[in-house]
Amino acid sequence: MRRIEKENPDFFPEGVSMVQPLSPEQLLEALNRQLTYVRANSPFYREHLPDTELTSLDRLSTLPFVTARDLSEDGQRMLCCLPKEIRRMVTMRTSGTTGKPKRLAFSQRDLRDTVSFFRDGMRLLCKRGDTVMIFMPGSRPDGLCRLLAEGIEAFGGIPVIYGVILDYQAAARVCRDRQAAVMVGVPAQIRRLALTAPDLRPVRVLLSADYLSSALAGSIERIWRCQVLNHYGLTESGLGCAVETPERRGMLVRRDIYLEALPEGELALTTLRRQAMPLIRYRTGDLGRMLPDGRLGEIFGRKADLAPDACQSFGCGISVPLLDQILFAEDTVLDYQALRGTKGLQIKVAGGEAAKQAACDALDRAGFGISVRVTADEGVCSDGISKRRMIDQV
């Protein structure tokens, strides 16, 4: 494999914030450097990409996409480094036709870049001496929790890794003992924690790893009297990607990633200095809106969950984001699970008979015009790991 120089471009120097955007000229140069790098080091990209330089940012749209299938089928050929240079390999199961998992590789430098983004992103939300509770999966070495904790420690914050919540009363006790100023967690889990322990008073809550509805965010803000902010990240982006600022003018995209919104709204991701396995115009499967200044304005959910054919049997656009907006506005509904089949939609709710009645009333007001059966089930609980989706009943 032919290797090329890997020195950092001048616009990625130490000391420059990872949430400070590149100028258009810097962005074009970064794109061309990444393209040159992947063509020189990856058999997949040598065949996949034309051997030409971009003359303008508009020309990026002429390049072919990389898909989840490419990661599954050609992941090994996408590698741009030697096996000994890989620090972490992540395997993700997919629901595609082949059933093959996606495998993503990260070098030591790739992981350090994520720590730098977490450092600069979290610095916008908290200060030195603040305790930050981390209610997220990934506590293994070089996992999400560890990388986030390193970023927080870098500016003097005090991270406390708890992991996903299995016992809400126990999690509340730790928050009280540690006097947490900031919490980072999965939307449905943190909402349930707020309903379980309304006496907690974090200053800010950062939610990630799943769709965040305004109803869910609003309930946490009302109960805890705090500010709720959104983070968009995926494994393919290196876990971190874009963080909402307290001014609420959109999400700042990390400096070494370029996001574009395709005409149908799907977000495509291009890495700008990834070392082990760069991604060029990777289709994320997420629908979103980019702002004119390059910030990420909003995430609408997964394309597969919101596409018309995903709810064709219902005859209307029922989706998890829509159900979140309806059901998470009801404080008696601690959590829910949606199951769909030929006989209609079944909703299981946690919170007893009061939650069942509140869900029935809310769904009636929504007027879906289909059969919706609501049952109380105290076993319904977000695991904090998997994205919440409708379950298809056979």
Contacts in CASP RR format, 6 or more apart in sequence:
PFRMAT RR
TARGET T0000
AUTHOR 0000-0000-0000
METHOD contacts of the structure
MODEL  1
MRRIEKENPDFFPEGVSMVQPLSPEQLLEALNRQLTYVRANSPFYREHLP
DTELTSLDRLSTLPFVTARDLSEDGQRMLCCLPKEIRRMVTMRTSGTTGK
PKRLAFSQRDLRDTVSFFRDGMRLLCKRGDTVMIFMPGSRPDGLCRLLAE
GIEAFGGIPVIYGVILDYQAAARVCRDRQAAVMVGVPAQIRRLALTAPDL
RPVRVLLSADYLSSALAGSIERIWRCQVLNHYGLTESGLGCAVETPERRG
MLVRRDIYLEALPEGELALTTLRRQAMPLIRYRTGDLGRMLPDGRLGEIF
GRKADLAPDACQSFGCGISVPLLDQILFAEDTVLDYQALRGTKGLQIKVA
GGEAAKQAACDALDRAGFGISVRVTADEGVCSDGISKRRMIDQV
1 41 0 8 1.000
1 82 0 8 1.000
2 40 0 8 1.000
2 41 0 8 1.000
3 40 0 8 1.000
3 41 0 8 1.000
4 36 0 8 1.000
4 37 0 8 1.000
4 40 0 8 1.000
4 41 0 8 1.000
6 37 0 8 1.000
6 275 0 8 1.000
8 273 0 8 1.000
9 29 0 8 1.000
9 30 0 8 1.000
9 33 0 8 1.000
9 273 0 8 1.000
11 22 0 8 1.000
11 26 0 8 1.000
11 29 0 8 1.000
11 30 0 8 1.000
12 30 0 8 1.000
12 255 0 8 1.000
12 256 0 8 1.000
12 273 0 8 1.000
16 255 0 8 1.000
17 120 0 8 1.000
17 255 0 8 1.000
18 113 0 8 1.000
18 116 0 8 1.000
18 117 0 8 1.000
18 119 0 8 1.000
18 120 0 8 1.000
18 121 0 8 1.000
18 254 0 8 1.000
18 255 0 8 1.000
18 256 0 8 1.000
19 117 0 8 1.000
19 120 0 8 1.000
19 121 0 8 1.000
19 124 0 8 1.000
19 243 0 8 1.000
19 252 0 8 1.000
19 253 0 8 1.000
19 254 0 8 1.000
19 255 0 8 1.000
20 255 0 8 1.000
21 252 0 8 1.000
21 253 0 8 1.000
21 255 0 8 1.000
21 293 0 8 1.000
21 294 0 8 1.000
22 30 0 8 1.000
22 255 0 8 1.000
22 272 0 8 1.000
24 57 0 8 1.000
27 57 0 8 1.000
27 258 0 8 1.000
27 272 0 8 1.000
28 54 0 8 1.000
28 56 0 8 1.000
28 57 0 8 1.000
30 256 0 8 1.000
30 258 0 8 1.000
30 272 0 8 1.000
30 273 0 8 1.000
31 54 0 8 1.000
31 57 0 8 1.000
31 60 0 8 1.000
31 258 0 8 1.000
31 270 0 8 1.000
31 272 0 8 1.000
32 53 0 8 1.000
32 54 0 8 1.000
33 272 0 8 1.000
33 273 0 8 1.000
34 270 0 8 1.000
34 271 0 8 1.000
34 272 0 8 1.000
34 273 0 8 1.000
34 274 0 8 1.000
34 278 0 8 1.000
34 280 0 8 1.000
35 49 0 8 1.000
35 53 0 8 1.000
35 54 0 8 1.000
35 280 0 8 1.000
36 53 0 8 1.000
37 80 0 8 1.000
37 278 0 8 1.000
38 45 0 8 1.000
38 49 0 8 1.000
38 80 0 8 1.000
38 278 0 8 1.000
38 280 0 8 1.000
39 45 0 8 1.000
39 46 0 8 1.000
39 49 0 8 1.000
39 51 0 8 1.000
41 80 0 8 1.000
41 81 0 8 1.000
42 77 0 8 1.000
42 78 0 8 1.000
42 79 0 8 1.000
42 80 0 8 1.000
42 278 0 8 1.000
43 77 0 8 1.000
44 70 0 8 1.000
44 74 0 8 1.000
44 75 0 8 1.000
44 77 0 8 1.000
44 78 0 8 1.000
45 78 0 8 1.000
45 80 0 8 1.000
45 278 0 8 1.000
45 280 0 8 1.000
48 64 0 8 1.000
48 66 0 8 1.000
48 280 0 8 1.000
49 63 0 8 1.000
49 64 0 8 1.000
49 280 0 8 1.000
50 63 0 8 1.000
54 60 0 8 1.000
60 258 0 8 1.000
60 260 0 8 1.000
60 270 0 8 1.000
60 281 0 8 1.000
61 260 0 8 1.000
63 280 0 8 1.000
63 281 0 8 1.000
64 281 0 8 1.000
65 268 0 8 1.000
65 281 0 8 1.000
65 282 0 8 1.000
65 283 0 8 1.000
66 78 0 8 1.000
66 279 0 8 1.000
66 280 0 8 1.000
66 281 0 8 1.000
66 282 0 8 1.000
66 283 0 8 1.000
67 282 0 8 1.000
67 283 0 8 1.000
68 94 0 8 1.000
68 96 0 8 1.000
68 102 0 8 1.000
68 283 0 8 1.000
69 96 0 8 1.000
69 98 0 8 1.000
70 78 0 8 1.000
71 78 0 8 1.000
71 102 0 8 1.000
71 103 0 8 1.000
71 104 0 8 1.000
71 236 0 8 1.000
72 94 0 8 1.000
72 96 0 8 1.000
72 98 0 8 1.000
72 99 0 8 1.000
72 100 0 8 1.000
72 101 0 8 1.000
72 102 0 8 1.000
72 103 0 8 1.000
73 98 0 8 1.000
73 100 0 8 1.000
75 102 0 8 1.000
75 103 0 8 1.000
75 277 0 8 1.000
76 103 0 8 1.000
78 277 0 8 1.000
78 278 0 8 1.000
79 86 0 8 1.000
79 105 0 8 1.000
79 276 0 8 1.000
79 277 0 8 1.000
80 274 0 8 1.000
80 275 0 8 1.000
80 276 0 8 1.000
80 277 0 8 1.000
80 278 0 8 1.000
81 105 0 8 1.000
81 107 0 8 1.000
81 275 0 8 1.000
81 276 0 8 1.000
85 107 0 8 1.000
85 108 0 8 1.000
85 275 0 8 1.000
85 276 0 8 1.000
86 105 0 8 1.000
86 106 0 8 1.000
86 107 0 8 1.000
86 276 0 8 1.000
87 106 0 8 1.000
87 107 0 8 1.000
87 108 0 8 1.000
87 110 0 8 1.000
87 111 0 8 1.000
87 142 0 8 1.000
87 276 0 8 1.000
88 105 0 8 1.000
88 106 0 8 1.000
88 111 0 8 1.000
88 142 0 8 1.000
88 143 0 8 1.000
89 103 0 8 1.000
89 104 0 8 1.000
89 105 0 8 1.000
89 106 0 8 1.000
90 103 0 8 1.000
90 104 0 8 1.000
90 105 0 8 1.000
90 106 0 8 1.000
90 235 0 8 1.000
91 101 0 8 1.000
91 102 0 8 1.000
91 103 0 8 1.000
92 101 0 8 1.000
92 102 0 8 1.000
92 103 0 8 1.000
92 104 0 8 1.000
92 235 0 8 1.000
93 99 0 8 1.000
93 101 0 8 1.000
94 100 0 8 1.000
94 101 0 8 1.000
94 102 0 8 1.000
104 235 0 8 1.000
104 236 0 8 1.000
104 238 0 8 1.000
104 277 0 8 1.000
105 276 0 8 1.000
105 277 0 8 1.000
106 142 0 8 1.000
106 238 0 8 1.000
106 276 0 8 1.000
106 277 0 8 1.000
107 275 0 8 1.000
107 276 0 8 1.000
109 275 0 8 1.000
110 238 0 8 1.000
110 274 0 8 1.000
110 275 0 8 1.000
110 276 0 8 1.000
111 142 0 8 1.000
111 147 0 8 1.000
113 256 0 8 1.000
113 273 0 8 1.000
114 147 0 8 1.000
114 238 0 8 1.000
114 239 0 8 1.000
114 240 0 8 1.000
115 147 0 8 1.000
115 150 0 8 1.000
115 151 0 8 1.000
115 154 0 8 1.000
116 151 0 8 1.000
117 240 0 8 1.000
117 254 0 8 1.000
117 255 0 8 1.000
117 256 0 8 1.000
118 147 0 8 1.000
118 148 0 8 1.000
118 150 0 8 1.000
118 151 0 8 1.000
118 152 0 8 1.000
118 240 0 8 1.000
119 150 0 8 1.000
119 151 0 8 1.000
119 152 0 8 1.000
119 154 0 8 1.000
119 155 0 8 1.000
121 243 0 8 1.000
121 252 0 8 1.000
122 132 0 8 1.000
122 148 0 8 1.000
122 151 0 8 1.000
122 152 0 8 1.000
122 155 0 8 1.000
122 182 0 8 1.000
122 206 0 8 1.000
123 155 0 8 1.000
124 243 0 8 1.000
124 245 0 8 1.000
124 246 0 8 1.000
124 252 0 8 1.000
125 182 0 8 1.000
125 204 0 8 1.000
125 206 0 8 1.000
125 229 0 8 1.000
125 243 0 8 1.000
125 246 0 8 1.000
126 132 0 8 1.000
126 152 0 8 1.000
126 157 0 8 1.000
126 181 0 8 1.000
126 182 0 8 1.000
126 203 0 8 1.000
126 204 0 8 1.000
127 155 0 8 1.000
127 157 0 8 1.000
128 155 0 8 1.000
128 156 0 8 1.000
128 157 0 8 1.000
129 156 0 8 1.000
129 157 0 8 1.000
129 158 0 8 1.000
130 157 0 8 1.000
130 158 0 8 1.000
130 181 0 8 1.000
130 182 0 8 1.000
130 203 0 8 1.000
131 157 0 8 1.000
131 158 0 8 1.000
131 160 0 8 1.000
131 178 0 8 1.000
131 179 0 8 1.000
131 180 0 8 1.000
131 181 0 8 1.000
131 182 0 8 1.000
132 152 0 8 1.000
132 157 0 8 1.000
132 158 0 8 1.000
132 159 0 8 1.000
132 160 0 8 1.000
132 180 0 8 1.000
132 181 0 8 1.000
132 182 0 8 1.000
132 183 0 8 1.000
132 184 0 8 1.000
133 160 0 8 1.000
133 162 0 8 1.000
133 174 0 8 1.000
133 175 0 8 1.000
133 178 0 8 1.000
133 180 0 8 1.000
133 182 0 8 1.000
133 183 0 8 1.000
133 184 0 8 1.000
133 202 0 8 1.000
134 145 0 8 1.000
134 148 0 8 1.000
134 149 0 8 1.000
134 159 0 8 1.000
134 160 0 8 1.000
134 161 0 8 1.000
134 162 0 8 1.000
134 163 0 8 1.000
134 184 0 8 1.000
134 185 0 8 1.000
135 162 0 8 1.000
135 163 0 8 1.000
135 164 0 8 1.000
135 165 0 8 1.000
135 171 0 8 1.000
135 183 0 8 1.000
135 184 0 8 1.000
135 185 0 8 1.000
135 186 0 8 1.000
135 189 0 8 1.000
135 190 0 8 1.000
135 193 0 8 1.000
136 144 0 8 1.000
136 145 0 8 1.000
136 148 0 8 1.000
136 163 0 8 1.000
136 164 0 8 1.000
136 184 0 8 1.000
136 185 0 8 1.000
136 186 0 8 1.000
136 208 0 8 1.000
136 209 0 8 1.000
137 144 0 8 1.000
137 145 0 8 1.000
137 163 0 8 1.000
137 164 0 8 1.000
137 209 0 8 1.000
137 384 0 8 1.000
137 385 0 8 1.000
138 144 0 8 1.000
138 145 0 8 1.000
138 146 0 8 1.000
138 163 0 8 1.000
139 145 0 8 1.000
139 146 0 8 1.000
139 161 0 8 1.000
139 163 0 8 1.000
140 146 0 8 1.000
143 239 0 8 1.000
144 239 0 8 1.000
145 161 0 8 1.000
145 163 0 8 1.000
146 161 0 8 1.000
147 239 0 8 1.000
148 159 0 8 1.000
148 184 0 8 1.000
149 159 0 8 1.000
149 161 0 8 1.000
151 159 0 8 1.000
152 158 0 8 1.000
152 159 0 8 1.000
153 159 0 8 1.000
160 174 0 8 1.000
160 178 0 8 1.000
160 180 0 8 1.000
162 171 0 8 1.000
162 174 0 8 1.000
164 186 0 8 1.000
164 189 0 8 1.000
164 383 0 8 1.000
164 384 0 8 1.000
164 385 0 8 1.000
165 171 0 8 1.000
165 189 0 8 1.000
165 192 0 8 1.000
165 193 0 8 1.000
165 384 0 8 1.000
168 192 0 8 1.000
168 193 0 8 1.000
168 196 0 8 1.000
168 197 0 8 1.000
169 196 0 8 1.000
169 197 0 8 1.000
171 193 0 8 1.000
171 197 0 8 1.000
172 193 0 8 1.000
172 196 0 8 1.000
172 197 0 8 1.000
172 200 0 8 1.000
175 183 0 8 1.000
175 193 0 8 1.000
175 197 0 8 1.000
175 200 0 8 1.000
175 202 0 8 1.000
176 197 0 8 1.000
176 199 0 8 1.000
176 200 0 8 1.000
180 200 0 8 1.000
180 202 0 8 1.000
181 202 0 8 1.000
181 203 0 8 1.000
181 204 0 8 1.000
182 202 0 8 1.000
182 203 0 8 1.000
182 204 0 8 1.000
182 205 0 8 1.000
182 206 0 8 1.000
183 190 0 8 1.000
183 202 0 8 1.000
183 204 0 8 1.000
183 205 0 8 1.000
183 206 0 8 1.000
184 205 0 8 1.000
184 206 0 8 1.000
184 207 0 8 1.000
184 208 0 8 1.000
184 231 0 8 1.000
185 205 0 8 1.000
185 206 0 8 1.000
185 207 0 8 1.000
185 208 0 8 1.000
185 209 0 8 1.000
186 207 0 8 1.000
186 208 0 8 1.000
186 209 0 8 1.000
186 210 0 8 1.000
186 382 0 8 1.000
186 384 0 8 1.000
187 207 0 8 1.000
187 209 0 8 1.000
187 210 0 8 1.000
187 211 0 8 1.000
187 212 0 8 1.000
187 213 0 8 1.000
187 216 0 8 1.000
187 217 0 8 1.000
188 210 0 8 1.000
188 216 0 8 1.000
188 328 0 8 1.000
188 335 0 8 1.000
188 382 0 8 1.000
188 384 0 8 1.000
188 388 0 8 1.000
189 382 0 8 1.000
189 384 0 8 1.000
190 205 0 8 1.000
190 207 0 8 1.000
190 220 0 8 1.000
191 216 0 8 1.000
191 219 0 8 1.000
191 220 0 8 1.000
191 328 0 8 1.000
192 334 0 8 1.000
192 335 0 8 1.000
192 381 0 8 1.000
192 382 0 8 1.000
193 200 0 8 1.000
194 200 0 8 1.000
194 219 0 8 1.000
194 220 0 8 1.000
194 223 0 8 1.000
194 224 0 8 1.000
195 219 0 8 1.000
195 223 0 8 1.000
195 331 0 8 1.000
195 334 0 8 1.000
198 223 0 8 1.000
198 224 0 8 1.000
200 224 0 8 1.000
201 224 0 8 1.000
201 225 0 8 1.000
201 226 0 8 1.000
202 224 0 8 1.000
202 226 0 8 1.000
203 226 0 8 1.000
203 227 0 8 1.000
204 226 0 8 1.000
204 227 0 8 1.000
204 228 0 8 1.000
204 229 0 8 1.000
204 246 0 8 1.000
205 220 0 8 1.000
205 224 0 8 1.000
205 226 0 8 1.000
205 227 0 8 1.000
205 228 0 8 1.000
205 229 0 8 1.000
206 229 0 8 1.000
206 230 0 8 1.000
206 231 0 8 1.000
206 243 0 8 1.000
206 244 0 8 1.000
207 217 0 8 1.000
207 228 0 8 1.000
207 229 0 8 1.000
207 230 0 8 1.000
207 231 0 8 1.000
208 230 0 8 1.000
208 231 0 8 1.000
208 232 0 8 1.000
208 233 0 8 1.000
209 233 0 8 1.000
209 384 0 8 1.000
209 387 0 8 1.000
210 384 0 8 1.000
210 387 0 8 1.000
210 388 0 8 1.000
211 299 0 8 1.000
211 301 0 8 1.000
211 302 0 8 1.000
211 320 0 8 1.000
211 321 0 8 1.000
211 324 0 8 1.000
211 387 0 8 1.000
211 388 0 8 1.000
212 230 0 8 1.000
212 299 0 8 1.000
213 321 0 8 1.000
213 324 0 8 1.000
213 325 0 8 1.000
213 328 0 8 1.000
214 325 0 8 1.000
215 324 0 8 1.000
215 325 0 8 1.000
215 326 0 8 1.000
215 328 0 8 1.000
215 329 0 8 1.000
216 324 0 8 1.000
216 328 0 8 1.000
217 228 0 8 1.000
217 230 0 8 1.000
218 228 0 8 1.000
219 328 0 8 1.000
219 329 0 8 1.000
219 331 0 8 1.000
220 226 0 8 1.000
220 228 0 8 1.000
221 227 0 8 1.000
221 228 0 8 1.000
223 331 0 8 1.000
227 246 0 8 1.000
229 243 0 8 1.000
229 244 0 8 1.000
229 245 0 8 1.000
229 246 0 8 1.000
229 248 0 8 1.000
230 243 0 8 1.000
230 244 0 8 1.000
230 251 0 8 1.000
230 299 0 8 1.000
231 240 0 8 1.000
231 241 0 8 1.000
231 242 0 8 1.000
231 243 0 8 1.000
231 244 0 8 1.000
231 251 0 8 1.000
232 240 0 8 1.000
232 241 0 8 1.000
232 242 0 8 1.000
232 243 0 8 1.000
232 251 0 8 1.000
232 286 0 8 1.000
232 296 0 8 1.000
232 299 0 8 1.000
233 239 0 8 1.000
233 240 0 8 1.000
233 241 0 8 1.000
233 242 0 8 1.000
234 240 0 8 1.000
234 241 0 8 1.000
234 269 0 8 1.000
234 284 0 8 1.000
234 286 0 8 1.000
236 269 0 8 1.000
236 279 0 8 1.000
236 282 0 8 1.000
236 284 0 8 1.000
237 254 0 8 1.000
237 257 0 8 1.000
237 269 0 8 1.000
237 271 0 8 1.000
240 254 0 8 1.000
241 253 0 8 1.000
241 254 0 8 1.000
241 257 0 8 1.000
241 259 0 8 1.000
241 269 0 8 1.000
241 296 0 8 1.000
242 251 0 8 1.000
242 252 0 8 1.000
242 253 0 8 1.000
242 254 0 8 1.000
242 259 0 8 1.000
242 295 0 8 1.000
242 296 0 8 1.000
243 251 0 8 1.000
243 252 0 8 1.000
244 250 0 8 1.000
244 251 0 8 1.000
244 252 0 8 1.000
245 251 0 8 1.000
245 252 0 8 1.000
249 295 0 8 1.000
250 291 0 8 1.000
250 295 0 8 1.000
250 296 0 8 1.000
250 297 0 8 1.000
251 295 0 8 1.000
251 296 0 8 1.000
251 297 0 8 1.000
252 295 0 8 1.000
253 259 0 8 1.000
253 294 0 8 1.000
253 295 0 8 1.000
253 296 0 8 1.000
255 272 0 8 1.000
256 271 0 8 1.000
256 272 0 8 1.000
256 273 0 8 1.000
256 274 0 8 1.000
257 269 0 8 1.000
257 270 0 8 1.000
257 271 0 8 1.000
257 272 0 8 1.000
258 269 0 8 1.000
258 270 0 8 1.000
258 272 0 8 1.000
259 267 0 8 1.000
259 268 0 8 1.000
259 269 0 8 1.000
259 270 0 8 1.000
259 290 0 8 1.000
259 294 0 8 1.000
259 296 0 8 1.000
260 267 0 8 1.000
260 268 0 8 1.000
260 270 0 8 1.000
260 281 0 8 1.000
260 290 0 8 1.000
261 267 0 8 1.000
261 268 0 8 1.000
261 288 0 8 1.000
261 289 0 8 1.000
261 290 0 8 1.000
262 268 0 8 1.000
262 283 0 8 1.000
264 303 0 8 1.000
265 287 0 8 1.000
265 288 0 8 1.000
265 289 0 8 1.000
266 283 0 8 1.000
266 284 0 8 1.000
266 285 0 8 1.000
266 286 0 8 1.000
266 287 0 8 1.000
266 288 0 8 1.000
266 303 0 8 1.000
267 284 0 8 1.000
267 285 0 8 1.000
267 286 0 8 1.000
267 287 0 8 1.000
267 288 0 8 1.000
267 290 0 8 1.000
267 296 0 8 1.000
268 281 0 8 1.000
268 282 0 8 1.000
268 283 0 8 1.000
268 284 0 8 1.000
269 279 0 8 1.000
269 281 0 8 1.000
269 282 0 8 1.000
269 284 0 8 1.000
270 279 0 8 1.000
270 280 0 8 1.000
270 281 0 8 1.000
270 282 0 8 1.000
271 278 0 8 1.000
271 279 0 8 1.000
271 280 0 8 1.000
285 302 0 8 1.000
285 303 0 8 1.000
285 304 0 8 1.000
286 299 0 8 1.000
286 300 0 8 1.000
286 301 0 8 1.000
286 302 0 8 1.000
286 303 0 8 1.000
287 299 0 8 1.000
287 300 0 8 1.000
287 301 0 8 1.000
287 302 0 8 1.000
287 303 0 8 1.000
287 306 0 8 1.000
288 296 0 8 1.000
288 297 0 8 1.000
288 298 0 8 1.000
288 299 0 8 1.000
288 300 0 8 1.000
288 301 0 8 1.000
289 296 0 8 1.000
289 297 0 8 1.000
289 298 0 8 1.000
289 300 0 8 1.000
290 296 0 8 1.000
290 297 0 8 1.000
291 297 0 8 1.000
300 306 0 8 1.000
300 321 0 8 1.000
301 321 0 8 1.000
302 387 0 8 1.000
302 389 0 8 1.000
304 310 0 8 1.000
305 319 0 8 1.000
305 320 0 8 1.000
305 321 0 8 1.000
305 389 0 8 1.000
305 390 0 8 1.000
306 319 0 8 1.000
306 321 0 8 1.000
308 317 0 8 1.000
310 319 0 8 1.000
310 390 0 8 1.000
311 317 0 8 1.000
311 318 0 8 1.000
311 319 0 8 1.000
311 340 0 8 1.000
313 340 0 8 1.000
313 341 0 8 1.000
313 342 0 8 1.000
313 344 0 8 1.000
314 340 0 8 1.000
314 344 0 8 1.000
314 345 0 8 1.000
314 368 0 8 1.000
314 370 0 8 1.000
315 370 0 8 1.000
316 368 0 8 1.000
316 369 0 8 1.000
316 370 0 8 1.000
318 340 0 8 1.000
318 345 0 8 1.000
318 368 0 8 1.000
318 370 0 8 1.000
319 390 0 8 1.000
320 338 0 8 1.000
320 388 0 8 1.000
320 389 0 8 1.000
320 390 0 8 1.000
323 336 0 8 1.000
323 338 0 8 1.000
323 347 0 8 1.000
326 362 0 8 1.000
326 363 0 8 1.000
326 366 0 8 1.000
327 333 0 8 1.000
327 336 0 8 1.000
327 347 0 8 1.000
327 349 0 8 1.000
327 359 0 8 1.000
327 362 0 8 1.000
327 363 0 8 1.000
329 362 0 8 1.000
330 355 0 8 1.000
330 358 0 8 1.000
330 359 0 8 1.000
330 362 0 8 1.000
332 351 0 8 1.000
332 352 0 8 1.000
332 354 0 8 1.000
332 355 0 8 1.000
332 357 0 8 1.000
332 358 0 8 1.000
333 349 0 8 1.000
333 350 0 8 1.000
333 351 0 8 1.000
333 355 0 8 1.000
333 358 0 8 1.000
333 359 0 8 1.000
334 349 0 8 1.000
334 350 0 8 1.000
334 351 0 8 1.000
334 355 0 8 1.000
335 349 0 8 1.000
335 350 0 8 1.000
335 380 0 8 1.000
335 381 0 8 1.000
335 382 0 8 1.000
336 347 0 8 1.000
336 348 0 8 1.000
336 349 0 8 1.000
336 350 0 8 1.000
336 359 0 8 1.000
336 380 0 8 1.000
337 347 0 8 1.000
337 348 0 8 1.000
337 377 0 8 1.000
337 380 0 8 1.000
337 388 0 8 1.000
337 391 0 8 1.000
338 345 0 8 1.000
338 346 0 8 1.000
338 347 0 8 1.000
338 390 0 8 1.000
338 391 0 8 1.000
339 345 0 8 1.000
339 346 0 8 1.000
339 347 0 8 1.000
339 348 0 8 1.000
339 390 0 8 1.000
339 391 0 8 1.000
339 392 0 8 1.000
339 393 0 8 1.000
340 346 0 8 1.000
340 390 0 8 1.000
340 391 0 8 1.000
340 392 0 8 1.000
340 393 0 8 1.000
341 392 0 8 1.000
341 393 0 8 1.000
343 371 0 8 1.000
344 370 0 8 1.000
344 371 0 8 1.000
344 372 0 8 1.000
344 373 0 8 1.000
345 368 0 8 1.000
345 370 0 8 1.000
345 371 0 8 1.000
345 372 0 8 1.000
345 373 0 8 1.000
346 372 0 8 1.000
346 373 0 8 1.000
346 374 0 8 1.000
346 375 0 8 1.000
346 393 0 8 1.000
347 359 0 8 1.000
347 363 0 8 1.000
347 372 0 8 1.000
347 373 0 8 1.000
347 374 0 8 1.000
347 375 0 8 1.000
348 374 0 8 1.000
348 375 0 8 1.000
348 376 0 8 1.000
348 377 0 8 1.000
348 380 0 8 1.000
349 355 0 8 1.000
349 356 0 8 1.000
349 359 0 8 1.000
349 374 0 8 1.000
349 375 0 8 1.000
349 376 0 8 1.000
349 377 0 8 1.000
349 380 0 8 1.000
350 376 0 8 1.000
350 377 0 8 1.000
350 378 0 8 1.000
350 379 0 8 1.000
350 380 0 8 1.000
350 381 0 8 1.000
351 376 0 8 1.000
351 378 0 8 1.000
352 376 0 8 1.000
352 378 0 8 1.000
353 376 0 8 1.000
355 376 0 8 1.000
356 374 0 8 1.000
356 375 0 8 1.000
356 376 0 8 1.000
359 374 0 8 1.000
360 374 0 8 1.000
363 372 0 8 1.000
363 374 0 8 1.000
382 388 0 8 1.000
END
